[in-house]
């Protein structure tokens, strides 16, 4: 709309310049006339006639009326140009905010899903204890109430997510698959170093200030033009005329003249009022400029303050989240041992959930404020490379203004040329050559606009990758299992084959990073290389943890990678399956992780020091009906290799200790991990600790 307004203003400005050029007008008449001359005694004559006249007029001087009008039109055109840039900046910012909101509400929805799954796990545990008579029914009613609250929050988060997707679709004019969206990273170097610098940039580049400047100049020149009207107009005019009658005579009349003509309004009662009105418009425009300047100053001050405060808030929330997570994990461990009540778990879970949601909101709000600062400065489009190159050239050259488009008629009623008329096109801004259905929706996606679900059979589709395939050409997709249909691991070990490590891993890591940290990655390794099922399972889980270690080494979130194992592979083969999913309900009760920060082993030694704590853990493991993974971590040495070797020795020691308790490798698999990420809030003097994690798996998850 603003672009078309600029095109119109440019045409009006060129029309105003025509006031300097001569005007040539042709007038032609043909008809019938009655002629009577009483002085000659010739009473009357009735004849047909025709005449033709050409008039030429050239302005000589009008006391700056035309020049002021031309200047007013030029300033109107410049104001329209900056109005277009301002509108483009605002639309770009609104689209960025809508994009970030989709990602934010996707993460909040995922947190709500995880919260429901956590409550479902607690509900199942409490129900079993009630049935065994270990807990009263009041505990079950309490967890049911909290469960309903968690489900309600999930429904609200889903609704917020849908609204965010619809808003982005409205601004873009087409559907954007959420699984293809990634968190943008705006370099802080693009931001001003101080509020003073931001204010200086705003004065120089903000398009609203430029628009109001040129609008005020336009009103001032319109006032000058109106004021010059009472001084008159001097022009040079000439004309030539020929007239003839339809009769028997060959006679005709011609005349020609040239003269200086001066037009002066001797009396026009409304002219003085028009001048006064034009003067008031100049003052009004000036006051509007003052108001706009105050508003923009207020906006950038608030935005700058919000950006700085959000940075501080995020740091505090991260600390809060860390401690609430640690307390929640401790409460869960103590609850299993009977040292905590259910209400402690529920309160800790709610607090952790609330802080997590606050942190997500603060992170995305900070990103939005970064772009809002650029918007307030007026440099958003240029910093992001979104400014129309034609507009950039006209701003730089300031003397060669051209229209942005040819606004010819008739109107085009299919903006994106997808074959669907705009009045029934759901996506009016599809990309070129997009195949659409009868509503203008990309055929690759369903009409729900929520998930990028490929239209197909009800059976879950698999993305099968062969040895000669490429992940770049057949990328992983959300909620679709990717099957690596070749041996991804070397026979009898956990090392990757050359095909997997050299051909697949680079793209695998790249695509894994593109998904939100709140979208979990599930790894499942199937092995059938031995005759013994337990040996196959143990090798599968070893391989799954090896791949997880590689992915974490490439900066994936350790809270978002989950490993599974089974023996469902052809004889002599191993198969790797991976899946990014936001449907956590499919995996509830399958994967529960507990962390133990107590020092189980003697410092820097392969010796069990805290037998009592270890026996408590083993007692809980013994009651679990499914398989269990135990992972050992250590930061007790400065060398990563030394930590890995220490954990390897401890894994053998722990396996022997478990065997002495009657728990064999068919029940528990022990892994040595080595170095792990230290607690950033822990003083350096207290670092160099050890960590033990154990994973309880669903009995049929094999």
C-alpha positions, 0 to 999 in steps of 0.5 A, a space after each residue: 500500500 505504501 509502495 503504491 502511495 509512493 508511486 502515486 506521489 512520484 507521478 504527482 511530483 512529475 506532473 507538478 514540474 510540467 507547470 514550467 513547460 509550455 501548454 499547447 491546446 487544440 480546439 475544433 468546432 463544427 456545426 450550424 450558425 444563423 447570421 444576421 446583419 441589420 446594418 447592411 440590409 442583409 437580413 439573415 443567412 443560415 450556414 454550416 461552419 467549422 473552425 480550428 484553433 491552436 493556443 500556446 501558453 508559456 509561464 514567465 513568472 508567477 512569484 514562486 507559486 509554481 516553484 513552491 508547488 513543485 517543491 511541495 510535491 517533491 517533499 510529498 514524494 520523499 515523505 511517501 518514500 520514507 513512509 514506505 520504508 517505515 511501513 516495511 520496517 514495521 512489517 519486518 519487525 512484526 514478522 520477526 516477532 511473529 516468527 520468534 513467538 512461534 518458536 517460543 510457544 513451541 518451546 512452552 508447549 513442549 515444556 507443558 507436554 513434559 510437565 504432563 508426562 511427569 505428572 503421568 509418571 507420578 500418577 502411575 507410581 502413586 496408583 501402584 502404591 495405593 493398590 499395594 496399600 502403601 499410600 492413602 487415596 488422598 495422595 491419589 486424589 492430590 496427584 489427579 488434581 495436579 494432573 488436571 492442572 497440568 493438562 489445562 496448561 497444556 491446552 492453553 499452550 497449544 492454543 497460544 502456539 496455534 495463534 502464533 502460527 496463524 499470526 505468522 501465516 497472516 504476515 507472510 501470506 504462506 505457511 512456513 513449516 515449524 520444523 524448518 524454523 530455527 532460532 535466529 542469532 542476532 550478532 550483538 555487534 549490530 547493536 549500539 554500544 550505549 543509549 546515547 549512540 542509539 539516540 544519535 542513530 535514531 535522529 539520523 536514520 529513523 524513517 518516521 522522523 524523515 517522513 515528518 521532516 518532509 511532510 512539514 516541508 511540504 506544508 511550508 511550500 504549500 503555504 508559499 504557493 498559496 501566498 503567491 496567488 495574490 501576486 498574479 501570473 505573467 505568461 506569454 500566449 499565442 494562438 492561431 485560428 481558421 474558420 470556414 462556412 459550408 457554402 459556395 464561396 471559397 472565402 475563409 477567415 484566419 487570425 493569429 496573435 501573440 501577447 504577454 498576459 498578466 492575470 491578477 486577482 483583484 478581489 477574492 475574499 477566500 484567498 486570505 482564509 486559504 493562506 491562513 489555513 495553510 499557515 496553520 497546517 504548517 504549525 500543526 505538522 510541526 507539533 506532530 513532529 514534536 509529538 513523534 520525537 517524544 514518542 520515539 525517544 520514549 520508545 527507545 529508552 524503554 526498549 534499551 532498559 528492557 534489553 539490559 534488564 532482560 539480560 540480568 533476568 536471564 542470568 538470575 533465572 538460569 541460576 534459579 532453574 539450576 537449583 530448582 532442577 537439582 532440588 527436584 531431582 533430589 526430591 525424586 530420589 528421596 521420594 523413592 527412598 521414602 524420605 519425601 512426601 508427594 506434596 514436596 515432589 509436586 511443589 518442586 515440579 511446579 516451581 521448576 516448571 514455572 521457572 523454566 517457562 519464565 526463562 523461555 519467555 525472557 530469552 525470546 523477549 530479549 531477542 525481540 528487544 534486540 530487533 526493537 532497538 534496530 527498529 527504533 533506530 531506523 536501521 532494521 532493514 539495512 542491518 538485516 539486508 532487507 531494504 529494497 535495493 531500489 530504495 537504497 539507491 534512491 536514498 543514496 543518490 537523492 536525485 534519480 527517483 523512479 517508481 517501484 513497479 508499473 501499476 498498469 490496469 487491469 488489476 491482477 487477481 492472482 498475486 502469487 501466480 499459483 493458479 488460485 484467485 486471491 479471493 479464495 487463496 488461503 496462502 496469497 504469497 506462495 513461493 514460485 512454482 509451489 504446487 498447491 491444492 484448490 485452496 492455495 495450500 502447499 500440497 506437501 502439508 496438510 491444512 491444519 497449519 500446525 505441523 508440517 505433516 506430509 499427506 499420505 497413508 495413515 501408517 507412519 512413514 519412514 525416511 530410509 537412508 541407504 549407503 549411497 543416499 545423502 542426508 542433505 537430499 533426504 533430510 530428517 523430519 519432525 515426527 518421522 523416523 529416519 532409518 539408516 539401512 546399513 551397518 552404522 557400527 563396526 561388527 562387535 563394537 561401538 565404533 561407527 563405520 566409515 559410511 556413517 562417520 565420514 558420509 552421514 555425521 556432518 549433515 546429521 549434526 547440522 540437522 540436529 542443531 537446527 531443531 529446538 533444544 526442546 524437541 527431543 531426539 530419540 536414538 534407537 539401535 538394533 543389534 542381532 550379531 550374537 546368538 545371546 539376546 542379552 549380549 545383543 541388547 548390551 551392545 545396542 545400548 553401548 552403541 546408542 550411548 556412543 552416538 549420544 556422546 558424539 552428538 553432545 560433543 557437537 554441542 547438542 543439548 544433553 537434556 534432549 537426547 534419549 537412547 533406546 536399544 533392542 535386538 530387532 535387526 536381521 541376523 548379523 546386522 545392526 540398524 540405527 533409527 533416529 527421530 525428532 518428535 514433539 509427541 512425548 506421550 508416545 514415550 511416557 513411562 519408558 525413560 526415567 533418569 535419576 542423578 546422584 551427586 553423592 560421592 560414591 567412589 573415593 576421590 581419584 581412586 577405583 574404590 567404593 567409599 559410600 557403600 550405604 548410599 550405593 546400597 540404597 540405589 541398588 535396593 531401588 534398582 532391584 525393585 524396578 522390573 525393567 532394565 537399568 543403565 548406570 552411567 559414571 561421570 568424573 571430573 577429578 583429573 585435569 585430563 579428560 583421558 584420565 577421567 575416562 580411564 578412571 570411570 572405565 575402571 570404576 565401571 568394572 568395579 561397580 559391575 562386579 559389586 552388582 554381581 555380588 548383590 545378585 544383579 547381573 548384566 542382563 539387568 544392569 548395564 554400566 557405562 563409563 562416560 568420563 568428563 562432564 559439564 561442571 556446575 557453573 555456580 559451584 566455586 572452583 575450589 569445590 569442583 572436580 566432583 563425580 556424578 552417577 546417573 541411572 536410567 529406569 527403562 520400561 520392562 517391554 522396551 527391548 
